[in-house]
């Protein structure tokens, strides 16, 4: 792998910063005419063969900005012209190969590994790919709201540490976005004007010289200047514009935090500290302009930077911050539930079995159902590349008091206390007494809600969850998936009972659902008529690409027609059960031994 990475960095030295970053950025821009074209162009998987475009392009940009720039001295010989025209495809192929090398590290399964080792590798691989191969699944407006909700209450502390408050960071993103959007609009407008003029030329004109004179006058006039200015400003922002908007002190701070100069760095590995992810505005033109690959990268960097600054354990306000953040996340989830159920449900927060006992976050009574929701605001822990070390770290966090497994245990404690009792007395807000009548007739659904996105291990907890066989699996969902699920339910005119039916189906079929995104699953549940029958026969895998109904909803809210939407049937991705092998049958690994004396129990053929 190291050899492949070094070879890629060698190639990158001879690529122009602006050209390669522009190539990456073009994949995140939608150029389309008509509804169908927009729907296709807005899905980045239609524009590249990469398996995880956002993370892989981030990695490529990080490698580029960590190399010495030799592009000015690079000359291409005539015989190399064809190769040079394919260089971008080759670079993508190189990144794809390196990404797959990481996966091979976890999939290096052989018959000498026992079932425990295979399970360990699988846990580590899922965590690794979720952490490093999956982009943050939320829209810009959601990230901005998240920053305001979580962090504006600590503006004074943030200002002491960085000289800036949350609205400064948001305003900086907005400036970059507006500059980016204006440049894109100007370039499209300039091109359109040229196109319209060319169409106006008369190819059958008698006076050819007059038409030629018109063409030259147009080219030397404002149209040519407009196009040149648009192209010069495309995807860039001037340092002077930032300083003018924020003042010298704040402006320079923002540029220092999020600006990146290209120079030789140690960054090489996919799971290393990526300089581009932290500083996504790249200096070009001798320090006068910064290149904007896409404003979304900046917004993600802003959120991560503020989070890191405020969550440092050495901060004097660390305990106060941790408590306030947990309470804020609980309040937000309770708002989501109220949006979903309205006045048809009863809501209880900070629920205790008895005064002074361990409290539970949210309890909701709806018809003949009781929802017990435990909320966790802990962040995703970066997994190690070593499967053995990674697995232990993942398991420890998952089953800790702050993890998904810990939250599940809390929910089950309350579930056991309530079930099989006719009337149950509990306390909300720690001291206020309330009663649940006919509790023994109601179905209890355990739910774990998280601030952050935990990928595959949240969607399917079977590899990590410690549970008794008689207890149900939990439904696990993060902040923004929950918010988007409510949008989907409204768009499809689904009721609160439809949501409950979905929860029951998810909990009952939990081990058979494989995905990295809950939205793909709920989309399939409501839109794929074959799903409920298919899952009875085999496990179902929901791929992370293709059209998404939440994208359709989002773009329509922006006034952009997304085009005809058709849900892709997931039948080709059903996971077929393996043919049963008898204990005394020859082992499929061709060792010559019986199955029971060889690979049985290693989860390879059984």
C-alpha positions as CSV (number, residue, x, y, z in Angstrom):
1,X,0.0,0.0,0.0
2,X,2.8,2.4,0.9
3,X,4.3,1.9,-2.5
4,X,1.0,2.8,-4.2
5,X,0.5,5.9,-2.1
6,X,4.0,7.1,-2.8
7,X,3.5,6.5,-6.6
8,X,0.3,8.5,-6.5
9,X,1.9,11.4,-4.6
10,X,4.7,11.4,-7.2
11,X,2.1,11.9,-10.0
12,X,0.4,14.6,-8.0
13,X,3.5,16.7,-7.8
14,X,3.1,17.5,-11.5
15,X,-0.6,18.4,-11.4
16,X,-1.7,22.0,-11.1
17,X,-3.4,22.8,-7.8
18,X,-6.2,24.7,-9.5
19,X,-6.8,22.2,-12.3
20,X,-7.0,19.1,-10.0
21,X,-9.1,20.8,-7.4
22,X,-11.3,22.0,-10.2
23,X,-11.6,18.5,-11.5
24,X,-12.7,17.3,-8.0
25,X,-15.0,20.2,-7.5
26,X,-16.8,19.7,-10.8
27,X,-18.2,16.4,-9.4
28,X,-20.0,18.3,-6.7
29,X,-21.7,20.8,-9.0
30,X,-25.0,20.1,-10.8
31,X,-25.1,21.1,-14.4
32,X,-28.3,20.0,-16.0
33,X,-31.3,21.0,-18.1
34,X,-34.7,19.6,-17.2
35,X,-35.9,17.6,-14.3
36,X,-34.5,14.2,-15.3
37,X,-31.0,15.7,-15.9
38,X,-31.1,17.4,-12.5
39,X,-32.0,14.2,-10.7
40,X,-29.1,12.4,-12.4
41,X,-26.5,15.2,-12.0
42,X,-27.3,15.8,-8.3
43,X,-26.3,12.2,-7.5
44,X,-22.5,12.1,-7.5
45,X,-22.5,8.3,-8.0
46,X,-23.6,9.0,-11.6
47,X,-20.5,11.1,-12.2
48,X,-17.8,8.8,-11.0
49,X,-16.9,5.1,-10.5
50,X,-15.5,5.7,-7.0
51,X,-17.2,3.6,-4.3
52,X,-17.2,6.5,-1.8
53,X,-16.8,9.7,-3.8
54,X,-16.9,12.4,-1.0
55,X,-14.3,10.7,1.2
56,X,-12.1,9.6,-1.7
57,X,-12.0,13.0,-3.3
58,X,-11.2,14.5,0.1
59,X,-8.3,12.0,0.4
60,X,-7.1,12.9,-3.1
61,X,-7.2,16.6,-2.4
62,X,-5.4,16.0,0.9
63,X,-2.6,14.2,-0.9
64,X,-2.3,16.9,-3.6
65,X,-2.0,19.6,-1.0
66,X,0.7,17.5,0.8
67,X,3.0,17.5,-2.2
68,X,5.5,20.0,-3.6
69,X,4.1,21.8,-6.6
70,X,6.2,21.0,-9.7
71,X,3.4,21.6,-12.2
72,X,5.1,24.6,-13.7
73,X,8.3,22.7,-14.7
74,X,6.3,19.7,-16.0
75,X,6.2,19.4,-19.8
76,X,4.4,16.7,-21.7
77,X,6.1,15.1,-24.7
78,X,4.0,14.4,-27.8
79,X,4.0,10.7,-27.2
80,X,2.6,11.3,-23.7
81,X,-0.4,13.4,-24.8
82,X,-2.9,10.6,-24.8
83,X,-1.8,9.5,-21.4
84,X,-1.9,13.0,-20.1
85,X,-5.5,13.3,-21.3
86,X,-6.4,10.3,-19.2
87,X,-4.5,11.4,-16.1
88,X,-7.7,12.2,-14.1
89,X,-9.1,8.8,-14.7
90,X,-5.8,7.2,-13.7
91,X,-5.7,9.2,-10.5
92,X,-9.2,8.0,-9.6
93,X,-8.2,4.5,-10.3
94,X,-5.2,4.9,-8.0
95,X,-7.4,6.2,-5.2
96,X,-9.8,3.4,-5.7
97,X,-7.0,0.8,-5.5
98,X,-5.7,2.3,-2.3
99,X,-9.1,2.4,-0.7
100,X,-9.6,-1.3,-1.6
101,X,-6.3,-2.1,0.0
102,X,-7.7,-1.0,3.4
103,X,-10.7,-3.3,2.9
104,X,-8.5,-6.2,2.1
105,X,-6.8,-5.8,5.4
106,X,-10.1,-6.7,7.1
107,X,-11.2,-9.2,4.6
108,X,-8.0,-11.2,4.7
109,X,-9.9,-14.2,6.0
110,X,-8.5,-17.7,5.7
111,X,-9.3,-21.1,7.1
112,X,-6.9,-20.7,9.9
113,X,-9.0,-17.9,11.5
114,X,-11.6,-19.0,13.9
115,X,-15.1,-17.5,14.1
116,X,-14.1,-15.0,16.8
117,X,-11.4,-13.6,14.6
118,X,-13.7,-13.4,11.6
119,X,-16.3,-11.6,13.6
120,X,-13.6,-9.2,14.9
121,X,-12.5,-8.4,11.4
122,X,-16.0,-7.8,10.3
123,X,-16.7,-5.4,13.2
124,X,-13.5,-3.5,12.5
125,X,-14.1,-3.3,8.8
126,X,-17.7,-1.9,9.2
127,X,-16.5,0.7,11.7
128,X,-13.6,1.7,9.5
129,X,-15.6,2.1,6.3
130,X,-18.4,3.9,8.1
131,X,-15.9,6.3,9.7
132,X,-13.6,6.9,6.7
133,X,-15.7,6.0,3.7
134,X,-19.0,7.7,4.5
135,X,-19.6,11.4,4.1
136,X,-21.6,13.4,6.7
137,X,-25.2,12.7,5.7
138,X,-26.9,16.1,6.3
139,X,-27.8,19.1,4.3
140,X,-26.1,22.6,4.8
141,X,-29.1,24.0,6.5
142,X,-29.1,21.1,9.0
143,X,-25.5,21.7,9.8
144,X,-26.0,25.4,10.3
145,X,-29.0,24.7,12.6
146,X,-26.9,22.1,14.5
147,X,-24.1,24.6,15.1
148,X,-26.5,27.2,16.4
149,X,-28.5,24.8,18.6
150,X,-25.5,23.1,20.1
151,X,-22.9,25.8,20.4
152,X,-24.4,29.3,20.4
153,X,-25.0,29.0,24.2
154,X,-21.2,28.8,24.6
155,X,-20.3,31.8,22.4
156,X,-18.5,33.6,25.2
157,X,-16.2,30.6,25.8
158,X,-15.7,30.1,22.1
159,X,-14.8,33.8,21.7
160,X,-12.3,33.5,24.5
161,X,-10.6,30.5,22.8
162,X,-10.8,31.6,19.1
163,X,-11.7,35.3,19.0
164,X,-14.8,34.3,17.0
165,X,-18.4,33.4,17.9
166,X,-20.7,30.9,16.1
167,X,-22.3,33.5,13.9
168,X,-18.9,34.6,12.7
169,X,-18.2,31.1,11.5
170,X,-21.6,30.8,9.9
171,X,-21.3,34.2,8.2
172,X,-17.9,33.1,6.8
173,X,-19.4,30.0,5.3
174,X,-22.2,32.2,3.9
175,X,-19.7,34.6,2.3
176,X,-17.9,31.7,0.7
177,X,-21.1,30.1,-0.5
178,X,-22.4,33.4,-1.9
179,X,-19.1,34.0,-3.7
180,X,-19.1,30.5,-5.1
181,X,-22.7,30.7,-6.2
182,X,-22.2,34.2,-7.8
183,X,-19.2,32.9,-9.8
184,X,-21.2,29.9,-11.0
185,X,-24.1,32.0,-12.0
186,X,-21.9,34.6,-13.8
187,X,-20.0,31.9,-15.8
188,X,-23.3,30.2,-16.8
189,X,-24.8,33.6,-17.8
190,X,-21.6,34.6,-19.8
191,X,-21.6,31.3,-21.7
192,X,-25.3,31.6,-22.4
193,X,-24.9,35.1,-23.8
194,X,-22.1,33.9,-26.1
195,X,-24.2,30.9,-27.2
196,X,-27.2,33.2,-28.0
197,X,-25.0,35.5,-30.0
198,X,-23.6,32.6,-32.0
199,X,-27.1,31.4,-32.8
200,X,-27.9,34.9,-34.0
201,X,-25.2,34.8,-36.7
202,X,-26.5,34.2,-40.2
203,X,-24.7,31.3,-41.9
204,X,-26.3,32.3,-45.2
205,X,-25.5,36.0,-45.0
206,X,-24.7,37.7,-48.3
207,X,-22.4,40.2,-46.6
208,X,-20.0,37.8,-44.9
209,X,-17.6,40.6,-44.0
210,X,-20.4,42.4,-42.1
211,X,-21.2,39.3,-40.1
212,X,-17.5,38.8,-39.3
213,X,-17.3,42.4,-38.2
214,X,-20.2,41.7,-35.8
215,X,-18.4,38.7,-34.4
216,X,-15.2,40.5,-33.8
217,X,-16.9,43.4,-32.1
218,X,-18.8,41.0,-29.8
219,X,-15.7,39.1,-28.9
220,X,-13.7,42.3,-28.1
221,X,-16.6,43.8,-26.2
222,X,-18.1,43.3,-22.8
223,X,-19.2,39.6,-23.5
224,X,-15.6,38.5,-23.8
225,X,-14.6,40.5,-20.7
226,X,-17.5,39.0,-18.7
227,X,-16.6,35.5,-19.7
228,X,-12.9,36.1,-18.7
229,X,-13.9,37.6,-15.4
230,X,-16.3,34.8,-14.6
231,X,-13.7,32.2,-15.4
232,X,-11.0,34.0,-13.4
233,X,-13.3,34.1,-10.4
234,X,-14.7,30.6,-10.8
235,X,-14.4,28.7,-7.5
236,X,-12.2,31.2,-5.9
237,X,-12.5,33.8,-3.1
238,X,-10.1,36.7,-2.7
239,X,-8.3,37.3,0.6
240,X,-9.2,41.0,0.4
241,X,-12.9,40.1,0.3
242,X,-12.7,38.2,3.5
243,X,-10.7,41.0,5.2
244,X,-13.2,43.6,4.0
245,X,-16.2,41.6,5.3
246,X,-14.7,40.6,8.8
247,X,-12.0,43.1,9.5
248,X,-8.3,42.4,9.5
249,X,-8.2,40.5,12.8
250,X,-11.2,38.2,12.4
251,X,-10.5,37.8,8.7
252,X,-7.0,36.7,9.1
253,X,-8.0,34.3,11.9
254,X,-10.6,32.7,9.6
255,X,-8.1,32.4,6.8
256,X,-5.5,30.9,9.1
257,X,-7.9,28.4,10.5
258,X,-9.4,27.2,7.2
259,X,-6.8,28.2,4.6
260,X,-4.2,25.6,3.3
261,X,-1.0,26.2,1.5
262,X,0.4,23.4,-0.8
263,X,3.6,22.0,0.5
264,X,5.3,18.7,1.2
265,X,3.7,17.0,4.2
266,X,3.8,13.6,5.9
267,X,0.1,13.0,5.2
268,X,-0.2,9.7,3.2
269,X,-2.7,7.3,4.7
270,X,-6.4,7.3,4.2
271,X,-7.0,7.2,7.9
272,X,-4.4,9.9,8.7
273,X,-5.2,13.4,9.7
274,X,-6.2,14.9,6.4
275,X,-5.1,18.6,6.0
276,X,-7.7,19.3,3.3
277,X,-10.6,18.1,5.5
278,X,-9.5,20.5,8.2
279,X,-8.5,23.4,5.9
280,X,-10.6,23.1,2.7
281,X,-9.8,26.5,1.3
282,X,-6.6,26.1,-0.8
283,X,-4.3,29.1,-1.5
284,X,-3.4,29.7,-5.1
285,X,-2.1,32.6,-7.2
286,X,0.7,33.5,-4.8
287,X,-1.5,33.9,-1.8
288,X,-4.1,36.3,-3.3
289,X,-6.9,33.8,-3.8
290,X,-8.2,30.7,-2.2
291,X,-9.8,27.9,-4.2
292,X,-13.2,26.6,-3.2
293,X,-13.7,23.0,-4.1
294,X,-17.2,23.2,-2.7
295,X,-18.6,25.2,0.2
296,X,-19.9,22.0,1.9
297,X,-16.3,21.0,2.7
298,X,-15.9,24.3,4.5
299,X,-19.1,23.9,6.5
300,X,-18.1,20.5,7.6
301,X,-14.7,21.8,8.7
302,X,-16.3,24.6,10.6
303,X,-18.6,22.2,12.5
304,X,-15.7,19.9,13.3
305,X,-13.4,22.7,14.4
306,X,-15.9,24.3,16.8
307,X,-16.7,20.8,18.2
308,X,-13.1,20.0,18.8
309,X,-12.4,23.4,20.4
310,X,-15.3,23.2,22.8
311,X,-14.9,19.5,23.7
312,X,-11.3,19.7,24.9
313,X,-11.2,18.0,28.3
314,X,-8.9,20.7,29.7
315,X,-11.5,23.5,29.2
316,X,-12.6,24.9,32.6
317,X,-16.2,24.7,31.4
318,X,-15.9,21.1,30.2
319,X,-18.4,19.6,32.7
320,X,-20.9,22.4,32.2
321,X,-20.6,22.0,28.4
322,X,-21.0,18.2,28.5
323,X,-24.1,18.4,30.6
324,X,-25.6,21.2,28.5
325,X,-25.0,19.4,25.3
326,X,-26.6,16.2,26.5
327,X,-29.7,18.2,27.7
328,X,-29.9,20.1,24.4
329,X,-29.8,16.8,22.3
330,X,-32.6,15.3,24.5
331,X,-34.8,18.4,24.1
332,X,-34.3,18.3,20.4
333,X,-35.4,14.7,20.1
334,X,-38.4,15.4,22.2
335,X,-39.3,18.2,19.8
336,X,-39.0,15.7,16.9
337,X,-41.4,13.3,18.7
338,X,-43.9,16.1,19.3
339,X,-43.7,17.0,15.6
340,X,-44.4,13.4,14.7
341,X,-47.2,12.5,17.2
342,X,-48.6,15.9,18.0
343,X,-51.3,15.9,20.7
344,X,-52.1,12.2,20.1
345,X,-49.4,11.1,22.5
346,X,-48.3,11.7,26.1
347,X,-44.7,12.8,26.6
348,X,-42.5,12.3,29.7
349,X,-38.9,13.4,30.1
350,X,-36.3,12.4,32.7
351,X,-38.3,9.4,33.9
352,X,-37.4,7.5,37.0
353,X,-38.8,4.2,38.5
354,X,-38.5,5.8,41.9
355,X,-37.4,9.2,43.2
356,X,-33.6,9.2,43.2
357,X,-33.1,6.2,40.9
358,X,-31.3,6.3,37.6
359,X,-33.4,8.4,35.1
360,X,-34.4,7.5,31.6
361,X,-34.5,10.2,28.9
362,X,-37.9,10.0,27.1
363,X,-41.0,7.9,27.5
364,X,-44.0,8.3,25.1
365,X,-47.4,6.8,25.4
366,X,-49.2,6.4,22.0
367,X,-52.3,4.3,21.6
368,X,-51.3,0.8,22.8
369,X,-47.6,1.5,22.6
370,X,-44.9,2.7,25.0
371,X,-41.8,4.1,23.4
372,X,-38.7,4.2,25.7
373,X,-36.1,6.4,24.1
374,X,-32.6,6.7,25.5
375,X,-30.5,9.6,24.0
376,X,-26.7,9.7,23.6
377,X,-24.6,12.6,22.5
378,X,-21.2,10.9,22.5
379,X,-19.1,11.3,19.4
380,X,-18.0,8.5,17.0
381,X,-14.6,7.2,18.1
382,X,-12.0,6.8,15.3
383,X,-11.3,3.1,14.7
384,X,-7.8,1.8,14.5
385,X,-6.5,0.2,11.2
386,X,-5.4,-2.9,13.2
387,X,-8.5,-5.2,13.4
388,X,-7.8,-6.5,16.8
389,X,-7.2,-3.1,18.5
390,X,-10.0,-1.6,16.5
391,X,-12.5,-4.2,17.6
392,X,-11.8,-3.8,21.3
393,X,-12.1,0.0,21.0
394,X,-15.4,-0.3,19.2
395,X,-16.8,-2.9,21.6
396,X,-15.8,-0.9,24.6
397,X,-17.4,2.3,23.4
398,X,-20.5,0.6,22.1
399,X,-21.3,-1.1,25.4
400,X,-20.2,1.7,27.6
401,X,-22.7,3.9,29.5
402,X,-22.3,6.6,26.7
403,X,-22.7,4.1,23.8
404,X,-25.5,2.5,21.9
405,X,-25.3,-0.7,24.0
406,X,-25.3,1.2,27.2
407,X,-28.4,3.1,26.1
408,X,-30.2,-0.1,25.2
409,X,-29.5,-1.6,28.6
410,X,-31.1,1.5,30.2
411,X,-34.2,1.1,28.0
412,X,-34.5,-2.6,28.9
413,X,-34.3,-1.8,32.7
414,X,-37.3,0.4,32.4
415,X,-39.1,-2.0,30.0
416,X,-38.8,-4.8,32.6
417,X,-40.1,-2.5,35.3
418,X,-43.2,-1.6,33.4
419,X,-44.2,-4.8,31.6
420,X,-46.6,-7.3,33.2
421,X,-48.0,-4.6,35.5
422,X,-51.6,-3.4,35.1
423,X,-50.9,0.2,36.4
424,X,-47.4,1.6,36.8
425,X,-46.4,4.6,38.8
426,X,-43.3,6.5,37.5
427,X,-41.7,10.0,38.0
428,X,-40.9,12.5,35.4
429,X,-38.5,15.4,35.7
430,X,-37.2,13.3,38.6
431,X,-39.9,14.1,41.1
432,X,-43.3,14.6,39.3
433,X,-45.5,11.5,39.8
434,X,-47.5,10.0,36.8
435,X,-49.2,6.7,36.1
436,X,-49.5,4.5,33.1
437,X,-52.8,2.6,33.1
438,X,-53.2,-0.9,31.6
439,X,-49.5,-1.1,31.0
440,X,-49.7,-4.9,30.6
441,X,-51.8,-4.5,27.5
442,X,-49.3,-2.2,25.7
443,X,-46.3,-3.1,23.6
444,X,-43.0,-1.5,24.7
445,X,-40.6,-0.5,21.9
446,X,-36.9,0.3,22.9
447,X,-35.3,3.1,21.0
448,X,-31.7,4.5,21.0
449,X,-31.3,8.0,19.6
450,X,-27.8,9.4,18.9
451,X,-26.5,12.9,18.0
452,X,-23.9,11.5,15.7
453,X,-24.0,9.0,12.8
454,X,-22.6,5.6,13.7
455,X,-23.1,3.9,10.3
456,X,-23.6,0.1,9.9
457,X,-23.2,-0.7,13.6
458,X,-26.2,1.5,14.5
459,X,-28.4,0.1,11.6
460,X,-27.7,-3.5,12.6
461,X,-26.4,-4.0,16.1
462,X,-26.2,-7.8,16.0
463,X,-22.4,-8.0,16.0
464,X,-22.0,-5.9,19.1
465,X,-25.2,-5.8,21.1
466,X,-25.3,-7.7,24.4
467,X,-28.9,-8.8,24.9
468,X,-31.0,-11.6,26.3
469,X,-32.7,-13.7,23.6
470,X,-36.2,-12.9,24.8
471,X,-35.7,-9.1,24.6
472,X,-36.3,-7.2,21.3
473,X,-33.6,-5.4,19.4
474,X,-33.7,-1.6,19.6
475,X,-34.4,0.8,16.8
476,X,-31.3,3.1,16.6
477,X,-31.5,6.4,14.8
478,X,-29.4,9.6,14.7
479,X,-30.5,13.3,14.9
480,X,-30.6,14.1,11.2
481,X,-32.0,10.8,10.0
482,X,-34.8,11.2,12.5
483,X,-35.4,14.8,11.2
484,X,-35.4,13.5,7.6
485,X,-37.7,10.6,8.4
486,X,-40.3,13.0,9.7
487,X,-40.0,14.9,6.3
488,X,-40.4,11.6,4.4
489,X,-43.5,10.6,6.4
490,X,-45.1,14.0,5.7
491,X,-44.2,13.9,2.1
492,X,-45.8,10.4,1.7
493,X,-48.8,11.4,3.8
494,X,-48.0,8.7,6.4
495,X,-49.5,8.8,9.9
496,X,-48.0,8.4,13.3
497,X,-49.3,4.8,13.3
498,X,-47.5,4.2,10.0
499,X,-44.3,5.2,11.8
500,X,-45.1,2.8,14.7
501,X,-45.7,0.0,12.2
502,X,-42.3,0.7,10.6
503,X,-40.6,0.6,14.1
504,X,-42.2,-2.8,14.8
505,X,-41.1,-4.1,11.4
506,X,-37.6,-2.8,11.9
507,X,-37.3,-4.3,15.4
508,X,-38.7,-7.7,14.3
509,X,-36.5,-7.8,11.2
510,X,-33.5,-6.2,12.8
511,X,-30.9,-9.0,12.1
512,X,-31.9,-9.2,8.5
513,X,-31.4,-5.6,7.6
514,X,-28.0,-4.5,6.4
515,X,-27.2,-0.9,5.5
516,X,-25.2,2.2,6.5
517,X,-28.2,4.5,6.3
518,X,-31.6,4.3,8.0
519,X,-33.1,6.5,5.3
520,X,-32.5,3.9,2.6
521,X,-34.4,1.4,4.7
522,X,-37.5,3.5,5.5
523,X,-37.6,4.4,1.8
524,X,-37.6,0.8,0.8
525,X,-40.2,0.0,3.4
526,X,-42.7,2.5,2.1
527,X,-41.9,2.4,-1.6
528,X,-40.9,-1.2,-2.4
529,X,-43.9,-3.5,-2.5
530,X,-41.6,-6.6,-2.6
531,X,-39.6,-5.8,0.5
532,X,-41.8,-7.3,3.2
533,X,-42.0,-10.6,1.3
534,X,-38.3,-10.6,0.3
535,X,-37.1,-10.2,3.9
536,X,-38.9,-13.3,5.0
537,X,-36.7,-15.3,2.7
538,X,-33.3,-13.7,3.2
539,X,-31.4,-10.8,4.6
540,X,-31.6,-7.5,2.6
541,X,-28.7,-5.2,1.8
542,X,-29.6,-1.6,1.0
543,X,-26.8,0.0,-1.1
544,X,-25.7,3.6,-0.3
545,X,-26.1,4.9,-3.8
546,X,-28.9,5.7,-6.2
547,X,-31.8,8.2,-6.1
548,X,-33.1,9.2,-2.8
549,X,-36.6,10.5,-1.9
550,X,-35.1,12.8,0.8
551,X,-33.1,14.5,-2.0
552,X,-36.2,14.9,-4.0
553,X,-38.0,16.5,-1.0
554,X,-35.0,18.8,-0.3
555,X,-34.6,20.0,-3.9
556,X,-38.3,20.6,-4.3
557,X,-38.2,22.7,-1.1
558,X,-35.5,24.8,-2.8
559,X,-37.8,25.3,-5.7
560,X,-35.7,23.0,-7.9
561,X,-37.7,20.3,-9.8
562,X,-36.0,17.0,-9.1
563,X,-37.7,15.1,-11.8
564,X,-39.6,11.9,-11.9
565,X,-38.6,9.7,-9.0
566,X,-38.7,5.9,-9.2
567,X,-37.6,3.8,-6.3
568,X,-35.1,1.2,-7.3
569,X,-36.2,-2.3,-6.4
570,X,-33.7,-3.9,-4.1
571,X,-34.4,-7.5,-5.1
572,X,-30.9,-7.9,-6.8
573,X,-29.3,-7.1,-3.4
574,X,-31.0,-9.7,-1.4
575,X,-28.5,-11.9,0.5
576,X,-29.1,-15.5,-0.3
577,X,-28.7,-18.0,2.5
578,X,-25.9,-20.5,1.9
579,X,-26.6,-24.1,1.1
580,X,-26.5,-26.1,4.2
581,X,-23.4,-28.4,4.5
582,X,-23.7,-31.6,6.5
583,X,-21.2,-32.1,9.3
584,X,-19.8,-35.2,7.6
585,X,-19.8,-33.8,4.1
586,X,-16.4,-32.9,2.5
587,X,-15.3,-29.4,3.5
588,X,-15.8,-26.9,0.7
589,X,-12.3,-25.5,1.2
590,X,-11.0,-28.7,-0.5
591,X,-8.8,-29.7,2.4
592,X,-9.9,-33.3,2.0
593,X,-11.3,-33.3,5.6
594,X,-14.8,-33.6,6.7
595,X,-16.6,-30.3,7.3
596,X,-16.9,-31.0,11.1
597,X,-13.1,-31.5,11.3
598,X,-12.2,-28.4,9.3
599,X,-14.1,-25.1,8.7
600,X,-17.3,-25.7,10.7
601,X,-18.1,-22.8,13.0
602,X,-15.7,-20.4,11.3
603,X,-18.6,-18.5,9.6
604,X,-16.9,-19.1,6.2
605,X,-19.3,-21.7,4.9
606,X,-21.9,-21.9,7.6
